[in-house]
Amino acid sequence: MVDYRTGDMVAPKISRREALDVEAAQFVECIRTRSKPISDGALGLRVAKVLEASQLSLKNRGARVELDTDARPAVATFTAGQRRAA
């Protein structure tokens, strides 16, 4: 028989707590302590840019799409009915 596994295996403990409950509690804690959230608006913007670039790449048969790494908030640009990756 062929053995496909070698070495140690790590099985992280996954919380059974509802993800939205965890997020809401962390949000309230940030307000209370005036601290920066784990997932802030800047992270959300970066995620949105990656998703938009991925979709554009898929539309163009896997063509490479450069990501704008500018930290400033992006404004969606529409050209001839198509949205370009910001």
C-alpha positions, 0 to 999 in steps of 0.5 A: 500500500502507498503511504501519502502522508509523512510527518506530523499533522496539525488539526487546529481547534475551530471555534463553534461560535458564530462568525458574525457574533465574533465580528460584532463583539470585536467591533464593540470592543474596538469602539470601547477601547478605541483600538483598530479592528482586525478587519478595517476598511483598508483591509476591506478595500484591498480584498475588494481590489483583489476580487475585482482584479481576479474577476477581470482576469477571468473575463480575459482568459487569465490575463495578468492584472496589475493591482493598484497598491495605492492606499487611498480610497478608490473610486470606481471608474466606468468606461464604455459600460465596463468597470475596470479594476481599481 
